Amino acid sequence: ILMLLLRVEIHDFALVEELVLEPADGFTVLTGETGAGKSILIDAFEFLSGTRSDRNMVRTACDEARVEALFQSEDNEELLIFRSLNASGRSYAKINGELVTIRSLRDKMKDVLAIHGQNDQQAIFDDSLHRELVDAYAGAEAELLLADYHALLQDLLAIDEDISRLGESPEQRAARQDFLSYQIEEIEAADLRPSEEEELLKRAKTLQALHSLAEQLNISLKALSAESDPGALNLIRHARKALQEAARYSSKCKQLAENLESIESEIDELVYELNRTSDKVSYDPEQVAELDRRLILIQRLKDKYGKSVEEILLFLEKARDEYTFLKDSERIYEEKIADKQLLLKKLDVCSSKLLQVRQKASKSLVTKIIAELHSLNMKDVRFDVSITDIPNRGSPPRDPHHVSFRFSANPGEPLKALVDIASGGEASRILLAIKTVLADVDNVSVLIFDEIDRGVAGETSQRIAEKLQAIGQHRQVLCVTHSAPIAAAAKKHLLISKLVDGKRSRTNVLELKDDNRVAEIARLLSGSTNESEARNLAHSLLASHGNI
């Protein structure tokens, strides 16, 4: 479903304090003096698409930069994209008001908005991009075959891992089996249970508390008991007898003797209760010793096989599986080798089918790209796609084919790689030709071109303008340009300017209409807005596209 960009709002982003952009539903152009901030708008769109952020994007002395865009589908469903970046460098994004990861944002935006900037003009020289473009043109058939090829590669990787586990020789497999047998027996002998260590540690803590309780009760009994010498009870009895003897001479001593006799009775009762309590405390030193031995065994196994009892048991399960796997190793080894050979044949078949699909797509793609390049004033151009097999160096490559665009701009010159012969202006036109052809097969709704006219002028600029206008019939197109013919062809013209307010600079956007638009296109033609000849030509350019 195609989406239409209705509105973009940018706040505190680089030089932009606050800016609202409402492009046309077809072709919109953005112009302005060098340094006005056109590249900042491209940066803002890239930021909204999920590219890496930089804290320098936040306007000086501001806390946060924000970019949000509202899209609407053909059936009137709205899509609201939001991304912000604070001064500390932390970024977050929302889709329709719901927080999402930056990766999810990228995945969503790749089918909505595509930016073709000056980096793309360099990327067109990269052969890996050529393969992606051919596959995009080939469509679902190439996509399915490439997915099948990658699935077979994954199966091959799994088989190679199995073969590696089996070892290269029977002796290696036997040695590995003996070692696994030792590990399995050692763990099985321990008879571990899940969560056992936690239970043992809790039990150890309880036993330690019982041990401490028994010791303190014993100390209390020794201090109070009549069986201890000197015990508190014996001392009180001695004191009471002395006071009873003294009571013969003093009534006060008689009262004190009676008080002490009461204390003696209370302590005697206390000793009785302490004995009962002590008898109820069950503490067995052998239990503690056995528990310590068990914990030491578990720790020894943890040092070898995992950080917890659960990890040890998982190791045991894997060791048993591998041991079973190795018990019949010779038969399994032969089966895996046979499976690998079969997979390699399937990969060859899949690679051949993919090659045929790519060659067929390339033939049609070349025809259409050449036609587009002719329409862009490259009459003598030759263009081709070279597809060759990538050699198998030990294991099959991630992609079986090397795809390269070949180009010749002049008659009699051989086809060569783009990077060897294409100029900047030629690269711009090749990129535009490819994007024009692919516009019919991809699902990207909004195309943004950043100075696609770089390195070209005159009639070629007019041809590029017509091409962008044609793409705008089926997609929404935004183009940053310094070209008057391109600016005149747009349905909507936005002027980007830089204003200095006190000591601060800010970027502003203004829709141009009527005489203001004529003046800006005249400036693009001659560098001045007032030259009558430039203004007349600007008026003619606008009139030729029905824009005045």
NURO-672913 format. One record per residue (C-alpha): residue in three letters; x, y, z. Coordinates in steps of 0.05 Angstrom, whole numbers. Layout:
BEGIN
> ALA,X,Y,Z
...
END
This chain:
BEGIN
> ILE,0,0,0
> LEU,29,67,-21
> MET,34,121,32
> LEU,30,196,21
> LEU,73,242,64
> LEU,25,296,89
> ARG,67,335,139
> VAL,136,336,171
> GLU,151,375,235
> ILE,223,387,257
> HIS,241,418,325
> ASP,309,439,351
> PHE,346,397,299
> ALA,415,427,281
> LEU,399,498,257
> VAL,325,485,253
> GLU,287,515,312
> GLU,218,497,286
> LEU,200,479,215
> VAL,138,449,182
> LEU,140,417,114
> GLU,78,398,74
> PRO,100,369,6
> ALA,55,361,-54
> ASP,25,293,-71
> GLY,70,289,-133
> PHE,136,324,-145
> THR,162,376,-95
> VAL,227,413,-103
> LEU,270,447,-49
> THR,319,502,-68
> GLY,360,554,-31
> GLU,428,586,-25
> THR,488,543,-8
> GLY,491,536,68
> ALA,417,552,77
> GLY,404,485,109
> LYS,379,440,53
> SER,426,384,75
> ILE,397,390,146
> LEU,329,371,119
> ILE,360,309,87
> ASP,394,293,153
> ALA,327,301,189
> PHE,293,252,140
> GLU,351,202,150
> PHE,345,210,225
> LEU,270,196,220
> SER,286,134,179
> GLY,328,104,235
> THR,400,121,216
> ARG,452,130,270
> SER,443,193,312
> ASP,494,244,335
> ARG,484,289,394
> ASN,508,347,350
> MET,440,341,316
> VAL,409,374,378
> ARG,405,450,369
> THR,454,487,412
> ALA,428,502,483
> CYS,367,457,472
> ASP,349,394,510
> GLU,320,352,454
> ALA,314,347,378
> ARG,249,319,350
> VAL,226,299,281
> GLU,157,272,266
> ALA,120,257,201
> LEU,48,240,184
> PHE,33,193,126
> GLN,-34,171,98
> SER,-48,108,57
> GLU,-92,102,-4
> ASP,-149,77,41
> ASN,-140,136,89
> GLU,-104,99,144
> GLU,-54,145,179
> LEU,17,129,200
> LEU,51,175,250
> ILE,127,168,257
> PHE,164,202,314
> ARG,237,203,335
> SER,274,245,386
> LEU,346,254,410
> ASN,365,286,476
> ALA,428,325,490
> SER,461,265,524
> GLY,455,225,460
> ARG,396,180,479
> SER,346,169,423
> TYR,277,137,422
> ALA,223,127,370
> LYS,148,118,365
> ILE,102,90,312
> ASN,30,112,319
> GLY,45,133,391
> GLU,76,66,412
> LEU,149,62,432
> VAL,190,19,385
> THR,264,1,377
> ILE,305,39,326
> ARG,312,-27,287
> SER,236,-32,283
> LEU,234,40,259
> ARG,284,24,204
> ASP,244,-38,183
> LYS,180,3,178
> MET,210,62,142
> LYS,248,22,89
> ASP,182,8,53
> VAL,157,79,62
> LEU,214,127,47
> ALA,279,122,8
> ILE,333,176,6
> HIS,379,179,-54
> GLY,434,227,-37
> GLN,505,240,-57
> ASN,526,178,-19
> ASP,481,137,-66
> GLN,518,165,-125
> GLN,581,134,-95
> ALA,543,71,-75
> ILE,524,60,-148
> PHE,598,42,-158
> ASP,592,-15,-107
> ASP,581,-83,-139
> SER,543,-110,-79
> LEU,489,-57,-93
> HIS,485,-81,-165
> ARG,464,-150,-142
> GLU,411,-120,-97
> LEU,383,-78,-154
> VAL,380,-136,-202
> ASP,344,-179,-149
> ALA,296,-122,-134
> TYR,278,-120,-208
> ALA,273,-196,-213
> GLY,223,-194,-156
> ALA,193,-251,-116
> GLU,224,-307,-158
> ALA,295,-284,-142
> GLU,276,-271,-70
> LEU,249,-342,-60
> LEU,308,-375,-94
> LEU,357,-335,-52
> ALA,319,-354,11
> ASP,322,-427,-10
> TYR,397,-420,-23
> HIS,408,-390,47
> ALA,365,-445,79
> LEU,408,-498,45
> LEU,471,-462,70
> GLN,444,-466,141
> ASP,430,-540,132
> LEU,501,-549,106
> LEU,529,-512,166
> ALA,490,-558,213
> ILE,517,-620,178
> ASP,588,-593,180
> GLU,580,-583,255
> ASP,556,-655,262
> ILE,615,-681,222
> SER,662,-639,266
> ARG,630,-669,328
> LEU,643,-739,300
> GLY,716,-724,289
> GLU,759,-737,230
> SER,779,-809,248
> PRO,751,-870,287
> GLU,806,-860,338
> GLN,784,-788,352
> ARG,712,-810,358
> ALA,731,-867,407
> ALA,772,-819,450
> ARG,715,-769,452
> GLN,666,-824,471
> ASP,711,-847,529
> PHE,717,-777,555
> LEU,641,-766,551
> SER,630,-833,588
> TYR,674,-808,645
> GLN,637,-742,650
> ILE,568,-776,648
> GLU,588,-826,702
> GLU,616,-771,747
> ILE,553,-729,743
> GLU,505,-788,748
> ALA,541,-814,810
> ALA,526,-748,845
> ASP,451,-760,834
> LEU,436,-685,831
> ARG,367,-655,836
> PRO,344,-588,808
> SER,346,-533,861
> GLU,384,-581,907
> GLU,440,-532,922
> GLU,391,-478,944
> GLU,357,-529,990
> LEU,423,-551,1019
> LEU,445,-480,1032
> LYS,379,-465,1068
> ARG,389,-529,1109
> ALA,461,-509,1126
> LYS,436,-442,1150
> THR,384,-476,1194
> LEU,435,-524,1223
> GLN,483,-467,1237
> ALA,427,-431,1275
> LEU,412,-495,1315
> HIS,485,-503,1331
> SER,489,-432,1357
> LEU,425,-441,1397
> ALA,450,-506,1429
> GLU,516,-473,1448
> GLN,482,-413,1480
> LEU,433,-457,1519
> ASN,491,-498,1544
> ILE,527,-436,1568
> SER,465,-412,1604
> LEU,455,-480,1639
> LYS,528,-482,1661
> ALA,522,-412,1690
> LEU,458,-428,1729
> SER,456,-502,1743
> ALA,468,-532,1813
> GLU,510,-585,1779
> SER,561,-533,1759
> ASP,615,-509,1806
> PRO,610,-452,1816
> GLY,539,-447,1789
> ALA,492,-390,1803
> LEU,443,-436,1838
> ASN,497,-464,1885
> LEU,522,-394,1902
> ILE,451,-370,1918
> ARG,440,-430,1963
> HIS,504,-415,2000
> ALA,483,-342,2007
> ARG,413,-361,2031
> LYS,441,-409,2085
> ALA,488,-354,2110
> LEU,430,-304,2114
> GLN,387,-355,2151
> GLU,443,-363,2202
> ALA,448,-287,2208
> ALA,372,-282,2218
> ARG,383,-305,2289
> TYR,412,-237,2303
> SER,376,-191,2252
> SER,304,-188,2228
> LYS,329,-153,2165
> CYS,373,-213,2148
> LYS,312,-258,2158
> GLN,274,-217,2106
> LEU,333,-220,2058
> ALA,340,-295,2068
> GLU,266,-303,2050
> ASN,275,-260,1987
> LEU,336,-301,1966
> GLU,297,-366,1978
> SER,244,-340,1929
> ILE,299,-323,1878
> GLU,329,-392,1887
> SER,261,-423,1872
> GLU,254,-381,1808
> ILE,324,-398,1784
> ASP,311,-472,1798
> GLU,248,-466,1755
> LEU,288,-429,1701
> VAL,341,-484,1700
> TYR,285,-535,1691
> GLU,256,-497,1631
> LEU,326,-488,1601
> ASN,337,-564,1605
> ARG,270,-577,1572
> THR,286,-528,1516
> SER,356,-556,1506
> ASP,328,-626,1501
> LYS,283,-604,1444
> VAL,340,-574,1403
> SER,361,-628,1354
> TYR,432,-615,1330
> ASP,474,-671,1299
> PRO,546,-653,1281
> GLU,548,-711,1232
> GLN,490,-680,1194
> VAL,531,-617,1185
> ALA,591,-656,1162
> GLU,550,-695,1111
> LEU,518,-631,1085
> ASP,586,-598,1077
> ARG,611,-658,1038
> ARG,551,-653,991
> LEU,561,-579,979
> ILE,636,-589,965
> LEU,617,-643,914
> ILE,568,-597,880
> GLN,619,-540,877
> ARG,670,-587,846
> LEU,620,-607,792
> LYS,602,-533,781
> ASP,675,-517,770
> LYS,675,-568,713
> TYR,606,-568,682
> GLY,566,-505,697
> LYS,550,-448,743
> SER,490,-482,776
> VAL,460,-551,787
> GLU,411,-536,730
> GLU,470,-521,682
> ILE,505,-585,704
> LEU,442,-626,689
> LEU,436,-592,622
> PHE,509,-609,608
> LEU,493,-681,627
> GLU,434,-683,578
> LYS,478,-657,521
> ALA,534,-705,539
> ARG,486,-764,537
> ASP,459,-741,469
> GLU,530,-735,441
> TYR,550,-802,471
> THR,489,-835,438
> PHE,506,-799,374
> LEU,578,-825,376
> LYS,559,-897,394
> ASP,537,-907,322
> SER,588,-858,296
> GLU,613,-896,235
> ARG,544,-905,206
> ILE,524,-833,223
> TYR,589,-806,195
> GLU,577,-839,128
> GLU,505,-814,128
> LYS,527,-743,142
> ILE,579,-744,87
> ALA,525,-769,39
> ASP,477,-716,63
> LYS,530,-663,52
> GLN,542,-685,-19
> LEU,468,-683,-32
> LEU,462,-613,-3
> LEU,520,-589,-46
> LYS,484,-614,-108
> LYS,420,-579,-86
> LEU,460,-515,-76
> ASP,487,-521,-146
> VAL,417,-531,-174
> CYS,390,-472,-134
> SER,449,-429,-156
> SER,436,-447,-230
> LYS,363,-430,-224
> LEU,380,-364,-190
> LEU,430,-349,-245
> GLN,377,-359,-298
> VAL,328,-314,-262
> ARG,381,-260,-253
> GLN,404,-265,-325
> LYS,332,-259,-350
> ALA,319,-200,-305
> SER,385,-167,-325
> LYS,368,-172,-399
> SER,303,-135,-389
> LEU,334,-87,-339
> VAL,390,-69,-387
> THR,340,-54,-443
> LYS,300,-8,-398
> ILE,360,27,-367
> ILE,390,42,-435
> ALA,324,71,-458
> GLU,322,115,-396
> LEU,395,137,-406
> HIS,379,155,-478
> SER,322,198,-453
> LEU,372,231,-405
> ASN,414,254,-463
> MET,464,197,-463
> LYS,455,177,-536
> ASP,518,135,-546
> VAL,517,99,-480
> ARG,524,24,-474
> PHE,504,-12,-411
> ASP,506,-84,-390
> VAL,502,-130,-329
> SER,557,-181,-318
> ILE,539,-242,-275
> THR,593,-292,-257
> ASP,599,-350,-208
> ILE,637,-337,-144
> PRO,688,-393,-133
> ASN,675,-443,-77
> ARG,736,-436,-30
> GLY,725,-492,20
> SER,652,-475,31
> PRO,598,-445,-14
> PRO,595,-369,-13
> ARG,538,-330,20
> ASP,514,-311,-50
> PRO,535,-354,-110
> HIS,541,-297,-160
> HIS,581,-233,-171
> VAL,538,-180,-205
> SER,571,-120,-237
> PHE,543,-63,-279
> ARG,586,-49,-341
> PHE,586,18,-376
> SER,613,55,-436
> ALA,595,127,-450
> ASN,630,135,-517
> PRO,628,96,-583
> GLY,686,48,-592
> GLU,702,45,-518
> PRO,697,-24,-485
> LEU,649,-38,-428
> LYS,682,-28,-361
> ALA,663,-26,-288
> LEU,626,38,-269
> VAL,678,58,-218
> ASP,732,58,-272
> ILE,699,105,-323
> ALA,634,137,-299
> SER,638,211,-281
> GLY,597,243,-225
> GLY,545,269,-275
> GLU,540,202,-309
> ALA,533,166,-242
> SER,475,213,-225
> ARG,439,197,-290
> ILE,452,122,-283
> LEU,424,123,-212
> LEU,363,162,-236
> ALA,352,114,-294
> ILE,355,54,-247
> LYS,309,86,-197
> THR,260,103,-252
> VAL,259,31,-276
> LEU,254,3,-205
> ALA,198,51,-186
> ASP,150,4,-221
> VAL,172,-57,-181
> ASP,187,-32,-111
> ASN,137,-10,-58
> VAL,172,52,-32
> SER,122,109,-29
> VAL,166,171,-19
> LEU,230,183,-58
> ILE,278,238,-36
> PHE,333,259,-84
> ASP,390,302,-58
> GLU,422,341,-116
> ILE,411,287,-168
> ASP,430,340,-219
> ARG,502,346,-192
> GLY,551,349,-250
> VAL,500,360,-305
> ALA,471,421,-339
> GLY,433,446,-400
> GLU,389,398,-438
> THR,407,341,-391
> SER,379,379,-332
> GLN,314,387,-371
> ARG,312,312,-384
> ILE,324,297,-310
> ALA,267,345,-293
> GLU,221,308,-340
> LYS,242,242,-309
> LEU,229,265,-238
> GLN,162,293,-260
> ALA,145,225,-291
> ILE,163,188,-227
> GLY,120,237,-190
> GLN,60,211,-228
> HIS,65,145,-189
> ARG,105,163,-127
> GLN,115,223,-82
> VAL,181,256,-100
> LEU,221,308,-61
> CYS,284,336,-94
> VAL,337,383,-67
> THR,367,418,-128
> HIS,406,477,-155
> SER,377,466,-225
> ALA,326,515,-254
> PRO,294,465,-302
> ILE,283,415,-246
> ALA,256,469,-199
> ALA,207,493,-253
> ALA,181,423,-266
> ALA,158,412,-194
> LYS,85,415,-173
> LYS,106,451,-109
> HIS,167,494,-96
> LEU,195,505,-26
> LEU,251,555,-11
> ILE,300,539,45
> SER,333,600,76
> LYS,378,616,135
> LEU,358,673,180
> VAL,404,706,231
> ASP,365,728,293
> GLY,413,764,340
> LYS,472,717,348
> ARG,433,653,329
> SER,420,624,260
> ARG,358,585,242
> THR,332,551,180
> ASN,266,571,150
> VAL,221,543,95
> LEU,173,581,51
> GLU,128,558,-6
> LEU,140,599,-69
> LYS,85,619,-115
> ASP,76,665,-175
> ASP,127,721,-178
> ASN,168,695,-118
> ARG,177,629,-154
> VAL,197,664,-218
> ALA,249,704,-179
> GLU,279,641,-147
> ILE,285,604,-213
> ALA,316,666,-244
> ARG,367,665,-188
> LEU,382,592,-203
> LEU,393,611,-276
> SER,436,673,-269
> GLY,452,684,-195
> SER,406,745,-194
> THR,331,752,-183
> ASN,324,816,-223
> GLU,355,803,-291
> SER,299,809,-341
> GLU,326,756,-388
> ALA,332,706,-331
> ARG,262,723,-307
> ASN,233,714,-377
> LEU,267,647,-383
> ALA,244,627,-313
> HIS,173,646,-333
> SER,178,604,-397
> LEU,204,543,-358
> LEU,147,547,-309
> ALA,96,557,-364
> SER,122,496,-403
> HIS,102,453,-343
> GLY,37,488,-330
> ASN,62,517,-265
> ILE,44,590,-276
END
